[in-house]
Amino acid sequence: MTAADISRLAGVTRATVSNWRRRHPDFPAPAGGTDTSPTYDLDAVRAWLSARGQLPEDTPADRLRTTLRTHPGAAELALHLLPVVLVAARLDQGEREALPALRDDALLRWVRSAVDDGAKVFPGTEDAAAVYAPEAAGPLRALLQCVVTDGAEAATDVLAERLLEDTGGTSTYLTPRPLADLMARLLTDGTGAFPVSVLDPACGTGSLLAAAASAGAGELHGQDILAAQAAQAAVRLRLSAPETAITVRMGDSLRSDAFKDLTADAVLCNPPYGVRDWGHDDLAYDQRWAYGVPPKGEPELAWVQHCLAHLAPGGRAVLLMPPAVAERTAGRRIRAQLVRDGALRAVVSLPQGAATPLHIGLHLWVLERPDPQAEAPGTILLVDAAASENRDLDWATIDGTVLSAWRPYLTDQDGFTGAPGIAAAMPVTDLLDEAVDLTPARRIRTASQQALRPALLTRQASELYGQLSRTATDLVGLSADGEWPPAGDRPRNWRTATVSDLLRGGALSLLHTASPGRRTRSGPPQPRPEAESGARPALTAADVFENRPASGTEADLPAGIALPLIQASDVLLTELLGVGRTAVARVAEPGETGCFLGPHLLLFRPDQRRLDPWFLAGFLAAEQNVNAAATGTSIIRVDPRRLRVPLLPLAEQQRYGAAFRSLHELRTAARRADRAAEDVTRLLSIGLTGGALLPRGHGSA
């Protein structure tokens, strides 16, 4: 097994494995491979991890990974097993649970018919001789057990991991679900029906097409250059949208378009990032380049025109783009033609961290295939959704900022007034200058400075100063007591138990809002109350981080599944962490009782006769505890079952709980004061640099 295999087995990052190798002399020595890419003996690694308490519970998904890792030709086998997942998921529960117990010969007979049926989903998996071989019975049985226990999506993920290990694909990134949903919403004006047919020419694992299916699309068409991702997308979409017409093909969409004759109602696309070898020389005279031949260094503009070529007149496309495409000199002529012809309708800048690469604030481009019979629009909507500080990626706020500008703009383009510093309808004539720079922040800032109102800014500054004064007073009051007694010469040592142990012992229960098609291992969540459909708010991960009231709605939550309801004394922990972010845990506030639990939140419900809620919250979110239970690199996910909690008497727990609660109140007050300071300094900077305010001590001009 490789270092990457060890990181997956232990549920840690690859950097952690590298640290183990350097810092622990007893770490298993390489058993093969090369100096730069060593391999290790599986049994030796498992024994070392077990001795350190780092070996997680052996799940069916883990056993499937191990089986594939030791099987010759596992990559080919994994590709042909993907359709098997789909067929098994379609069976009723009794039939599905009986499959792993079949004898080898009976299992192989069943898989032959399963592959023949499932291969219809994705051409290229029909020649499945590897699946019929006797030695395939072991991996097949492990796969089916994973489907039965962990669900079809979990089994699909494991197969895809193995496929991608042998793939040299780069510049392909997962589109986060909140961003995919926003892109799908931009395909409509909020009042009309959702487009019937949707194409994604760089579909990856199908996240954008899944968002389109959830929004109401009836036909999905996808293509991806990686066979592993195309096959995974086909299976995932069939699992999540079984009633939708789905066609997924493998191939390079620019060089070998699998849908040459398709005219779709809409296109969603997150094109490959930074790929220079996209076929510039071979495609110089391609008919798709209606707005100009894309320079070799502008592959994104090739994707823009490819998407437009697949739209019917009036059809809409939404693409996720690097920000440099809006300003690079090489692309200015194509940008100018897109603006001049009315093909580009909006550019939206997103906060950093919205999608990979996380250090870049990406853009959304909204395009329409011009109608030859219609007059070209005179303006383009620019939205700077990154204008306000949004360190915690509050998607409810991002959605509100973008859609509250996009929908009114579509309804009345001539009467659209925009939002100062956030959104503006820019005249086409203003954009067609020498640079044709479409960066929203630069254009909106210029427009906003021209519309500043000095008296209004003065009043707003006074109000913000009042907020800053109140929050600062609260912070000073909570900072008065800074005396914390030492524990002695050495830190305390205590016995601990994992959350998994506490769950088995009944000391607490664990709930979360599962994605469609997945089950929670800790039992089914509470049913969604029908009498109050849409009436209950939903608590989001950003709400917990900011300690603010629930801002989500039931409409923002996955459809078709039961949702947990928050109760008093529940402990809430953020499940996903960005780079440089720490986990936040707190006890539910009184006003949150009865709210739906939003995605990416973990809910721990303690037996208060045995566990104090604030004590539990404090230790669950401890930095060293979260680091030991975290997986992933750019987006870090907390495995709640591996978190550890000290075993202390209830009275002592309550003393620690009171301390953790006071720290939570201090942190909350500090964040409110920081936010108030940011708001007032930003407003004053705009006023001073825009000429609407004068420095203190100066009279009016």
C-alpha positions as CSV (number, residue, x, y, z in Angstrom):
1,M,0.0,0.0,0.0
2,T,1.1,3.6,-0.7
3,A,1.2,6.6,1.6
4,A,-2.0,7.7,0.0
5,D,-3.6,4.3,0.9
6,I,-2.4,4.7,4.5
7,S,-3.9,8.2,4.8
8,R,-7.3,6.8,3.6
9,L,-7.0,3.8,5.9
10,A,-6.2,5.9,9.0
11,G,-8.5,8.8,8.0
12,V,-5.7,11.4,8.1
13,T,-4.0,13.7,5.6
14,R,-1.0,12.6,3.5
15,A,1.1,15.2,5.4
16,T,0.3,13.4,8.7
17,V,1.6,10.1,7.2
18,S,4.8,11.9,6.1
19,N,5.2,13.2,9.7
20,W,4.7,9.6,11.1
21,R,7.4,8.3,8.8
22,R,9.9,11.0,9.9
23,R,9.1,11.2,13.6
24,H,8.5,7.6,14.6
25,P,11.4,5.1,14.2
26,D,9.0,2.2,14.6
27,F,7.0,3.1,11.6
28,P,7.0,0.2,9.2
29,A,9.9,0.2,6.7
30,P,9.0,0.3,3.0
31,A,8.4,-3.1,1.5
32,G,8.8,-2.1,-2.1
33,G,8.2,0.7,-4.6
34,T,10.8,3.4,-5.2
35,D,12.6,6.0,-3.0
36,T,10.1,8.7,-4.1
37,S,7.0,6.4,-4.0
38,P,7.5,3.6,-1.5
39,T,5.0,0.9,-0.7
40,Y,4.3,-0.7,2.6
41,D,3.0,-4.0,3.9
42,L,-0.6,-3.8,4.7
43,D,-0.5,-6.1,7.8
44,A,2.5,-4.2,9.2
45,V,0.8,-0.8,8.8
46,R,-2.5,-2.0,10.3
47,A,-0.6,-3.4,13.3
48,W,1.3,-0.1,13.8
49,L,-1.9,1.9,13.6
50,S,-3.7,-0.4,15.9
51,A,-1.0,-0.1,18.6
52,R,-1.3,3.7,18.5
53,G,-5.1,3.7,18.5
54,Q,-5.2,5.2,15.1
55,L,-6.9,2.3,13.3
56,P,-10.5,3.2,12.8
57,E,-13.4,0.8,12.8
58,D,-13.1,-1.6,9.9
59,T,-16.1,-0.8,7.7
60,P,-17.3,-2.6,4.5
61,A,-16.0,0.4,2.5
62,D,-12.5,-0.2,4.1
63,R,-12.7,-3.9,3.3
64,L,-13.6,-3.1,-0.3
65,R,-10.6,-0.7,-0.6
66,T,-8.3,-3.4,0.8
67,T,-9.7,-6.1,-1.5
68,L,-9.2,-3.9,-4.6
69,R,-5.7,-2.9,-3.5
70,T,-4.5,-6.5,-3.4
71,H,-6.4,-7.6,-6.6
72,P,-4.4,-7.8,-9.9
73,G,-6.0,-5.6,-12.6
74,A,-8.1,-3.8,-10.0
75,A,-8.5,-0.6,-12.1
76,E,-10.2,-2.5,-15.0
77,L,-12.3,-4.5,-12.5
78,A,-13.4,-1.3,-10.7
79,L,-14.6,0.2,-14.0
80,H,-16.8,-2.8,-14.8
81,L,-18.1,-3.0,-11.2
82,L,-19.7,0.4,-11.4
83,P,-22.7,-0.8,-13.3
84,V,-23.1,-3.6,-10.8
85,V,-23.6,-1.0,-8.0
86,L,-26.5,0.5,-10.0
87,V,-28.2,-2.8,-10.6
88,A,-27.8,-3.9,-6.9
89,A,-29.2,-0.5,-5.7
90,R,-32.4,-1.1,-7.8
91,L,-33.1,-4.4,-6.0
92,D,-35.4,-4.5,-3.1
93,Q,-33.7,-4.7,0.3
94,G,-34.2,-8.4,0.8
95,E,-32.7,-9.4,-2.6
96,R,-29.8,-7.0,-2.1
97,E,-28.9,-8.3,1.4
98,A,-29.0,-11.9,0.1
99,L,-26.4,-11.4,-2.6
100,P,-23.2,-11.3,-0.5
101,A,-24.1,-14.8,0.9
102,L,-24.3,-16.5,-2.5
103,R,-21.8,-19.1,-3.4
104,D,-19.0,-18.0,-5.8
105,D,-20.5,-19.7,-8.8
106,A,-24.0,-18.3,-8.2
107,L,-22.6,-14.8,-7.5
108,L,-20.7,-14.8,-10.8
109,R,-23.8,-16.0,-12.7
110,W,-25.8,-13.1,-11.2
111,V,-23.1,-10.6,-12.0
112,R,-23.1,-11.5,-15.7
113,S,-26.8,-10.4,-16.1
114,A,-26.1,-7.4,-13.8
115,V,-23.3,-6.1,-16.0
116,D,-25.3,-6.7,-19.2
117,D,-28.1,-4.6,-17.7
118,G,-26.0,-1.9,-16.1
119,A,-23.6,-1.4,-19.1
120,K,-26.5,0.2,-20.9
121,V,-26.0,3.2,-18.7
122,F,-22.5,3.8,-19.9
123,P,-21.0,2.4,-23.1
124,G,-17.5,1.0,-22.6
125,T,-18.3,-1.3,-19.7
126,E,-19.8,-4.1,-21.8
127,D,-16.5,-6.1,-22.3
128,A,-16.5,-7.3,-18.7
129,A,-14.5,-10.5,-18.8
130,A,-12.6,-9.5,-15.7
131,V,-15.8,-9.5,-13.7
132,Y,-16.7,-13.0,-14.7
133,A,-13.4,-14.6,-13.7
134,P,-13.5,-16.8,-10.5
135,E,-10.9,-14.5,-8.8
136,A,-13.4,-11.6,-9.0
137,A,-15.8,-13.2,-6.6
138,G,-14.0,-11.8,-3.6
139,P,-14.0,-8.1,-4.7
140,L,-17.6,-8.6,-5.9
141,R,-18.8,-9.9,-2.6
142,A,-17.0,-7.0,-0.8
143,L,-18.6,-4.5,-3.1
144,L,-22.1,-5.9,-2.5
145,Q,-21.6,-5.9,1.3
146,C,-20.5,-2.2,1.0
147,V,-23.7,-1.4,-1.0
148,V,-25.9,-3.2,1.6
149,T,-24.2,-1.6,4.6
150,D,-22.9,1.8,3.5
151,G,-25.1,2.5,0.5
152,A,-24.6,2.6,-3.2
153,E,-23.0,6.1,-3.3
154,A,-20.3,5.0,-0.8
155,A,-19.5,1.9,-2.9
156,T,-19.3,4.1,-6.0
157,D,-16.9,6.5,-4.2
158,V,-14.5,3.6,-3.4
159,L,-14.5,2.3,-6.9
160,A,-13.9,5.8,-8.3
161,E,-10.9,6.2,-5.9
162,R,-9.3,3.1,-7.3
163,L,-10.0,4.2,-10.9
164,L,-8.5,7.6,-10.4
165,E,-5.3,6.3,-8.9
166,D,-4.3,5.0,-12.3
167,T,-5.4,8.2,-14.1
168,G,-3.1,11.1,-14.9
169,G,-5.9,13.5,-15.0
170,T,-5.3,17.0,-13.6
171,S,-7.2,20.3,-13.5
172,T,-10.5,18.6,-12.6
173,Y,-12.2,19.6,-9.5
174,L,-15.4,18.8,-7.7
175,T,-18.1,21.5,-7.9
176,P,-19.4,21.9,-4.3
177,R,-23.2,21.2,-4.0
178,P,-24.1,24.8,-2.8
179,L,-22.3,26.3,-5.8
180,A,-23.9,23.7,-8.2
181,D,-27.3,24.6,-6.9
182,L,-26.7,28.3,-7.4
183,M,-25.5,27.8,-11.0
184,A,-28.7,25.8,-11.7
185,R,-30.8,28.6,-10.2
186,L,-29.2,31.1,-12.6
187,L,-30.6,29.1,-15.5
188,T,-34.1,30.6,-14.8
189,D,-35.5,33.9,-13.8
190,G,-37.2,32.4,-10.8
191,T,-40.7,32.4,-12.3
192,G,-40.5,30.2,-15.4
193,A,-40.1,26.4,-15.7
194,F,-36.7,24.9,-15.5
195,P,-35.0,24.0,-18.8
196,V,-35.9,20.5,-20.0
197,S,-32.5,19.4,-21.5
198,V,-29.2,20.3,-19.8
199,L,-25.7,19.6,-21.1
200,D,-22.4,19.5,-19.1
201,P,-19.5,19.0,-21.5
202,A,-17.0,18.6,-18.7
203,C,-19.3,16.7,-16.2
204,G,-16.7,15.1,-13.9
205,T,-18.6,13.0,-11.4
206,G,-21.9,14.7,-12.3
207,S,-22.5,17.3,-9.5
208,L,-23.8,20.0,-11.9
209,L,-26.1,17.7,-13.7
210,A,-27.3,16.4,-10.3
211,A,-28.2,19.9,-9.3
212,A,-30.1,20.4,-12.6
213,A,-32.0,17.2,-12.0
214,S,-33.0,18.4,-8.5
215,A,-34.2,21.7,-10.0
216,G,-36.4,19.9,-12.6
217,A,-34.4,19.0,-15.7
218,G,-35.9,16.1,-17.6
219,E,-32.9,15.2,-19.9
220,L,-29.3,15.2,-18.8
221,H,-26.3,15.0,-21.2
222,G,-22.8,14.7,-19.9
223,Q,-19.3,14.1,-21.3
224,D,-15.9,13.8,-19.6
225,I,-12.4,13.1,-20.8
226,L,-11.8,10.6,-17.9
227,A,-13.5,7.3,-18.3
228,A,-13.5,6.9,-14.5
229,Q,-15.3,10.1,-13.9
230,A,-17.8,9.6,-16.8
231,A,-18.7,6.2,-15.5
232,Q,-19.1,7.5,-12.0
233,A,-21.3,10.3,-13.2
234,A,-23.5,7.9,-15.1
235,V,-24.0,5.7,-12.0
236,R,-24.4,8.6,-9.6
237,L,-27.0,10.3,-11.7
238,R,-29.0,7.1,-12.2
239,L,-29.0,6.6,-8.4
240,S,-30.1,10.2,-7.6
241,A,-32.5,10.8,-10.6
242,P,-33.8,7.4,-11.7
243,E,-36.8,8.9,-13.6
244,T,-34.6,11.3,-15.7
245,A,-33.3,10.6,-19.2
246,I,-29.5,10.4,-18.8
247,T,-26.8,10.1,-21.4
248,V,-23.1,10.2,-20.4
249,R,-20.2,9.7,-22.8
250,M,-16.5,9.5,-22.4
251,G,-14.2,11.7,-24.5
252,D,-12.6,15.1,-25.0
253,S,-15.5,17.5,-25.7
254,L,-13.4,20.0,-27.6
255,R,-11.6,17.6,-29.8
256,S,-14.2,14.8,-30.0
257,D,-17.7,16.2,-29.2
258,A,-20.0,13.3,-28.4
259,F,-23.1,15.5,-28.8
260,K,-22.3,17.3,-32.1
261,D,-26.0,17.4,-33.1
262,L,-27.4,18.3,-29.7
263,T,-29.2,21.6,-29.2
264,A,-29.8,21.9,-25.5
265,D,-32.1,24.2,-23.6
266,A,-29.3,25.0,-21.1
267,V,-25.6,24.3,-20.3
268,L,-23.8,24.0,-17.0
269,C,-20.1,23.7,-17.0
270,N,-17.0,23.8,-14.7
271,P,-14.3,23.5,-17.4
272,P,-10.9,22.1,-16.7
273,Y,-8.6,24.7,-15.1
274,G,-5.4,25.9,-16.7
275,V,-5.2,23.3,-19.5
276,R,-2.9,24.6,-22.3
277,D,-3.0,21.5,-24.5
278,W,-6.7,21.8,-25.4
279,G,-6.4,21.4,-29.2
280,H,-5.7,24.9,-30.4
281,D,-3.7,23.8,-33.5
282,D,-6.1,21.1,-34.5
283,L,-9.2,23.3,-34.1
284,A,-8.1,26.5,-35.6
285,Y,-10.9,26.5,-38.2
286,D,-13.6,25.0,-36.1
287,Q,-17.1,26.3,-36.7
288,R,-17.8,26.8,-33.0
289,W,-15.5,29.9,-32.9
290,A,-18.3,32.3,-33.8
291,Y,-16.7,35.0,-31.6
292,G,-13.1,34.5,-32.6
293,V,-10.4,31.8,-32.6
294,P,-9.4,31.4,-28.9
295,P,-5.7,32.0,-28.3
296,K,-3.7,29.0,-27.0
297,G,-3.5,30.5,-23.6
298,E,-7.3,31.1,-23.4
299,P,-8.8,27.6,-23.2
300,E,-11.7,28.9,-21.1
301,L,-12.9,31.0,-24.0
302,A,-12.9,27.9,-26.2
303,W,-15.2,26.3,-23.6
304,V,-17.5,29.4,-23.6
305,Q,-18.0,29.1,-27.3
306,H,-18.4,25.3,-27.2
307,C,-21.3,25.8,-24.7
308,L,-22.9,28.6,-26.7
309,A,-22.7,26.4,-29.9
310,H,-24.9,23.8,-28.1
311,L,-27.7,26.2,-27.1
312,A,-30.9,27.0,-28.9
313,P,-31.5,30.8,-29.5
314,G,-32.4,32.2,-26.1
315,G,-30.9,29.2,-24.3
316,R,-28.7,30.0,-21.2
317,A,-25.4,28.7,-20.0
318,V,-23.6,29.2,-16.7
319,L,-19.9,28.5,-16.4
320,L,-17.4,28.6,-13.5
321,M,-14.4,30.6,-14.7
322,P,-11.0,31.7,-13.4
323,P,-11.0,35.5,-12.7
324,A,-8.1,36.1,-15.1
325,V,-10.4,35.3,-18.1
326,A,-12.3,38.5,-17.4
327,E,-9.1,40.7,-17.9
328,R,-6.3,38.9,-19.8
329,T,-5.1,40.9,-22.8
330,A,-5.1,37.9,-25.1
331,G,-8.8,37.4,-24.7
332,R,-10.1,40.9,-25.0
333,R,-11.3,40.7,-28.6
334,I,-13.4,37.6,-27.9
335,R,-14.7,39.3,-24.7
336,A,-15.6,42.4,-26.7
337,Q,-17.5,40.3,-29.3
338,L,-19.4,38.4,-26.6
339,V,-20.4,41.7,-25.0
340,R,-21.3,43.4,-28.3
341,D,-23.5,40.6,-29.5
342,G,-25.3,40.2,-26.2
343,A,-24.0,36.6,-25.6
344,L,-22.6,37.5,-22.2
345,R,-25.4,38.5,-19.8
346,A,-23.8,38.6,-16.3
347,V,-20.5,38.1,-14.5
348,V,-20.5,37.2,-10.8
349,S,-17.4,37.2,-8.6
350,L,-17.4,34.7,-5.8
351,P,-15.6,34.7,-2.4
352,Q,-12.3,32.8,-2.1
353,G,-12.9,29.2,-1.1
354,A,-16.2,28.8,-3.0
355,A,-14.6,26.1,-5.1
356,T,-11.2,24.7,-5.9
357,P,-8.7,26.4,-6.3
358,L,-9.6,27.7,-2.9
359,H,-7.2,30.6,-2.9
360,I,-8.8,32.2,-5.9
361,G,-12.1,34.1,-6.0
362,L,-13.7,32.5,-9.1
363,H,-16.3,34.0,-11.4
364,L,-19.6,32.8,-12.8
365,W,-20.3,33.7,-16.4
366,V,-24.0,33.7,-17.5
367,L,-24.3,33.5,-21.2
368,E,-27.2,33.3,-23.7
369,R,-27.3,32.2,-27.3
370,P,-28.3,35.5,-29.1
371,D,-31.6,35.4,-30.9
372,P,-31.0,36.8,-34.4
373,Q,-34.4,38.4,-34.5
374,A,-34.0,40.2,-31.2
375,E,-32.1,43.4,-30.4
376,A,-28.9,43.0,-28.4
377,P,-29.2,44.1,-24.8
378,G,-27.7,47.4,-23.8
379,T,-26.3,46.4,-20.4
380,I,-24.6,43.5,-18.6
381,L,-25.2,42.6,-15.0
382,L,-22.1,42.6,-12.8
383,V,-22.3,41.3,-9.2
384,D,-19.6,41.3,-6.6
385,A,-20.7,38.6,-4.2
386,A,-17.2,38.8,-2.6
387,A,-17.6,42.5,-1.8
388,S,-18.6,41.9,1.9
389,E,-16.4,39.9,4.2
390,N,-17.6,36.2,3.9
391,R,-14.9,34.2,5.5
392,D,-17.2,31.4,6.5
393,L,-18.8,30.9,3.0
394,D,-22.4,31.6,4.1
395,W,-24.1,30.2,1.0
396,A,-27.4,31.6,2.0
397,T,-25.9,35.1,1.9
398,I,-24.1,34.4,-1.4
399,D,-27.3,33.0,-3.0
400,G,-29.3,36.0,-1.7
401,T,-26.8,38.5,-3.0
402,V,-26.6,37.0,-6.5
403,L,-30.3,36.1,-7.0
404,S,-31.6,39.3,-5.6
405,A,-29.7,41.1,-8.4
406,W,-30.2,38.6,-11.2
407,R,-33.9,38.1,-11.0
408,P,-34.9,41.8,-10.8
409,Y,-32.4,42.6,-13.6
410,L,-34.1,40.0,-15.9
411,T,-37.5,41.4,-15.0
412,D,-36.7,45.0,-15.8
413,Q,-33.2,45.6,-17.2
414,D,-33.9,49.3,-18.0
415,G,-35.2,50.1,-14.5
416,F,-32.7,48.0,-12.6
417,T,-30.9,50.3,-10.1
418,G,-28.5,47.7,-8.6
419,A,-27.0,47.8,-5.1
420,P,-24.2,50.2,-4.3
421,G,-20.9,48.3,-4.1
422,I,-22.5,45.0,-4.9
423,A,-24.4,44.9,-8.2
424,A,-24.7,47.2,-11.2
425,A,-26.1,47.0,-14.7
426,M,-23.2,48.3,-16.8
427,P,-23.8,49.8,-20.2
428,V,-22.2,47.8,-23.0
429,T,-20.6,51.0,-24.3
430,D,-18.7,51.5,-21.0
431,L,-17.3,48.0,-21.1
432,L,-16.1,48.1,-24.7
433,D,-13.0,50.1,-23.9
434,E,-9.4,49.1,-24.8
435,A,-9.1,46.5,-22.0
436,V,-12.7,45.1,-22.0
437,D,-12.1,44.3,-18.3
438,L,-15.1,42.5,-17.0
439,T,-14.0,42.1,-13.4
440,P,-17.0,43.0,-11.3
441,A,-15.2,44.6,-8.4
442,R,-13.3,47.1,-10.5
443,R,-16.3,48.2,-12.6
444,I,-18.8,48.3,-9.7
445,R,-16.4,50.3,-7.5
446,T,-16.1,52.9,-10.2
447,A,-19.9,53.1,-10.7
448,S,-20.5,53.2,-6.9
449,Q,-18.1,56.1,-6.4
450,Q,-20.0,58.1,-8.9
451,A,-23.3,57.6,-6.9
452,L,-22.0,58.3,-3.4
453,R,-24.3,60.5,-1.2
454,P,-22.3,62.4,1.5
455,A,-25.2,63.0,4.0
456,L,-26.3,59.4,3.8
457,L,-22.7,58.1,4.4
458,T,-22.4,60.4,7.4
459,R,-25.6,59.0,9.0
460,Q,-24.6,55.4,8.3
461,A,-21.1,56.0,9.8
462,S,-22.7,57.3,13.0
463,E,-24.9,54.3,13.3
464,L,-22.0,51.9,12.7
465,Y,-19.9,53.7,15.3
466,G,-22.7,53.1,17.8
467,Q,-22.8,49.4,17.0
468,L,-19.0,49.2,17.4
469,S,-19.2,50.9,20.8
470,R,-21.8,48.5,22.1
471,T,-20.0,45.4,20.9
472,A,-16.7,46.7,22.3
473,T,-18.3,47.3,25.7
474,D,-19.6,43.7,25.8
475,L,-16.2,42.3,24.9
476,V,-14.4,44.3,27.6
477,G,-16.9,43.1,30.2
478,L,-16.3,39.4,29.2
479,S,-12.6,40.0,29.3
480,A,-12.4,41.2,32.9
481,D,-11.7,37.8,34.5
482,G,-8.5,36.4,33.0
483,E,-7.3,34.3,36.0
484,W,-7.2,30.6,35.2
485,P,-5.4,28.4,37.8
486,P,-2.6,26.0,36.7
487,A,-3.2,22.2,36.9
488,G,0.1,21.7,38.6
489,D,3.6,20.9,37.4
490,R,2.3,18.7,34.5
491,P,-1.0,18.7,32.5
492,R,-3.7,16.3,33.7
493,N,-4.0,12.9,32.2
494,W,-7.4,11.2,31.9
495,R,-8.9,8.2,30.4
496,T,-10.9,8.8,27.3
497,A,-13.5,7.1,25.2
498,T,-14.3,7.6,21.5
499,V,-17.7,8.9,20.4
500,S,-18.1,5.4,18.8
501,D,-17.8,3.9,22.3
502,L,-20.2,6.4,23.8
503,L,-22.7,5.7,21.1
504,R,-22.6,1.9,21.7
505,G,-22.9,2.6,25.5
506,G,-26.0,4.8,25.0
507,A,-24.4,7.9,26.5
508,L,-25.2,9.9,23.5
509,S,-26.8,9.7,20.0
510,L,-25.5,11.2,16.8
511,L,-27.6,12.7,14.0
512,H,-26.9,14.6,10.8
513,T,-28.8,15.5,7.6
514,A,-27.8,12.8,5.2
515,S,-27.6,13.4,1.5
516,P,-30.1,11.6,-0.7
517,G,-29.4,7.9,-1.1
518,R,-27.3,7.6,2.0
519,R,-28.2,6.4,5.5
520,T,-26.9,7.5,8.8
521,R,-25.2,4.7,10.8
522,S,-26.6,6.0,14.0
523,G,-30.2,5.3,13.1
524,P,-32.8,7.1,11.1
525,P,-33.4,10.8,11.8
526,Q,-36.7,12.1,13.0
527,P,-39.4,12.3,10.4
528,R,-40.1,15.6,8.7
529,P,-43.3,17.1,10.1
530,E,-45.8,17.4,7.3
531,A,-48.2,19.8,9.0
532,E,-45.5,22.6,9.0
533,S,-43.9,22.0,5.6
534,G,-41.7,25.0,4.8
535,A,-42.6,26.7,8.2
536,R,-39.5,25.7,10.2
537,P,-36.2,27.4,9.7
538,A,-33.0,25.4,9.2
539,L,-29.8,25.9,11.1
540,T,-26.7,26.1,8.8
541,A,-23.1,25.5,9.5
542,A,-22.4,29.2,9.1
543,D,-25.1,30.0,11.7
544,V,-23.2,27.8,14.2
545,F,-19.9,29.3,13.4
546,E,-21.2,32.9,13.7
547,N,-23.5,32.0,16.6
548,R,-26.4,33.7,14.9
549,P,-30.1,32.7,14.5
550,A,-31.1,30.0,12.0
551,S,-30.9,31.5,8.5
552,G,-31.8,28.5,6.3
553,T,-35.1,27.3,5.1
554,E,-36.5,23.8,4.4
555,A,-36.3,24.6,0.7
556,D,-32.5,24.7,1.0
557,L,-32.4,21.1,2.4
558,P,-32.2,17.8,0.5
559,A,-35.6,16.7,-0.7
560,G,-37.1,13.2,-0.1
561,I,-35.4,12.4,3.2
562,A,-36.3,12.8,6.8
563,L,-34.6,15.7,8.6
564,P,-33.4,15.8,12.2
565,L,-35.0,18.4,14.5
566,I,-32.9,20.2,17.1
567,Q,-33.7,19.8,20.7
568,A,-32.6,21.7,23.9
569,S,-29.1,20.8,25.1
570,D,-28.1,19.2,21.7
571,V,-24.4,19.8,20.9
572,L,-23.7,21.1,17.4
573,L,-20.4,20.6,15.6
574,T,-19.3,21.9,12.2
575,E,-18.4,18.9,10.0
576,L,-16.4,20.5,7.2
577,L,-13.4,22.8,7.7
578,G,-11.6,25.0,5.2
579,V,-7.9,25.4,5.2
580,G,-6.8,27.3,8.3
581,R,-10.3,27.0,9.9
582,T,-10.9,25.4,13.3
583,A,-14.0,23.4,14.2
584,V,-16.7,25.1,16.3
585,A,-19.0,23.3,18.7
586,R,-21.7,24.8,20.9
587,V,-24.9,23.9,22.7
588,A,-28.1,24.7,20.8
589,E,-29.6,28.1,21.8
590,P,-33.2,28.2,23.1
591,G,-34.5,29.8,19.9
592,E,-33.1,26.9,17.8
593,T,-35.2,24.2,19.4
594,G,-37.4,22.7,16.7
595,C,-35.3,24.0,13.8
596,F,-34.2,21.6,11.1
597,L,-30.5,20.5,11.2
598,G,-28.8,21.8,8.1
599,P,-26.1,20.0,6.0
600,H,-22.5,19.8,7.2
601,L,-23.6,19.9,10.9
602,L,-23.2,17.1,13.4
603,L,-25.7,16.8,16.2
604,F,-24.7,15.0,19.4
605,R,-27.6,14.4,21.8
606,P,-26.1,13.5,25.3
607,D,-27.8,11.6,28.1
608,Q,-27.5,14.5,30.6
609,R,-27.4,12.1,33.5
610,R,-24.0,11.0,32.2
611,L,-22.7,13.9,30.0
612,D,-22.7,17.6,30.4
613,P,-23.6,19.3,27.1
614,W,-21.0,22.2,27.3
615,F,-18.3,19.8,28.6
616,L,-19.0,17.6,25.5
617,A,-18.9,20.6,23.2
618,G,-15.6,21.9,24.5
619,F,-13.8,18.6,24.2
620,L,-15.3,17.6,20.8
621,A,-14.0,20.8,19.2
622,A,-10.5,20.6,20.8
623,E,-7.9,21.3,18.2
624,Q,-5.9,18.2,18.8
625,N,-9.0,16.1,19.0
626,V,-10.3,17.3,15.6
627,N,-6.9,17.0,13.9
628,A,-6.8,13.3,14.9
629,A,-10.2,12.7,13.5
630,A,-10.0,14.8,10.3
631,T,-9.6,13.6,6.7
632,G,-9.0,15.5,3.5
633,T,-6.6,18.2,2.4
634,S,-8.3,21.3,0.9
635,I,-11.7,20.5,2.4
636,I,-11.3,18.8,5.7
637,R,-14.1,16.5,7.0
638,V,-14.4,15.5,10.7
639,D,-15.1,11.8,11.4
640,P,-17.3,12.2,14.5
641,R,-16.9,8.6,15.7
642,R,-13.2,9.0,16.1
643,L,-13.4,12.0,18.4
644,R,-12.5,11.3,22.0
645,V,-14.1,12.5,25.3
646,P,-12.5,12.3,28.8
647,L,-14.2,10.1,31.3
648,L,-14.9,12.4,34.3
649,P,-17.6,12.5,37.0
650,L,-20.6,14.6,36.1
651,A,-19.9,17.3,38.7
652,E,-16.4,17.8,37.3
653,Q,-17.8,17.8,33.8
654,Q,-20.1,20.6,34.8
655,R,-17.2,22.7,36.0
656,Y,-15.4,22.3,32.7
657,G,-18.7,23.0,30.9
658,A,-19.1,26.3,32.6
659,A,-15.6,27.3,31.5
660,F,-16.2,26.3,27.9
661,R,-19.5,28.2,27.9
662,S,-17.7,31.4,29.1
663,L,-15.1,30.9,26.3
664,H,-17.9,30.6,23.8
665,E,-19.4,33.8,24.9
666,L,-16.0,35.6,24.7
667,R,-15.4,34.3,21.2
668,T,-18.9,35.4,20.1
669,A,-18.4,38.9,21.5
670,A,-15.0,39.2,19.8
671,R,-16.4,38.3,16.4
672,R,-19.3,40.8,16.8
673,A,-16.8,43.5,17.6
674,D,-14.5,42.5,14.7
675,R,-17.5,42.6,12.3
676,A,-18.6,46.0,13.5
677,A,-15.1,47.4,13.1
678,E,-14.8,46.0,9.6
679,D,-18.2,47.5,8.6
680,V,-17.3,51.0,9.9
681,T,-13.8,51.1,8.5
682,R,-15.0,49.9,5.0
683,L,-17.8,52.5,4.9
684,L,-15.4,55.3,6.0
685,S,-12.8,54.2,3.4
686,I,-15.3,54.3,0.6
687,G,-16.5,57.7,1.7
688,L,-13.0,59.2,2.0
689,T,-11.6,57.7,-1.2
690,G,-14.8,58.6,-3.1
691,G,-14.7,62.2,-2.0
692,A,-18.0,62.0,-0.1
693,L,-16.4,62.4,3.4
694,L,-13.7,64.7,4.8
695,P,-11.1,63.8,7.4
696,R,-12.1,64.8,10.9
697,G,-11.2,68.3,11.8
698,H,-11.9,69.7,8.4
699,G,-14.9,71.9,7.7
700,S,-17.3,71.2,4.8
701,A,-15.9,72.2,1.4
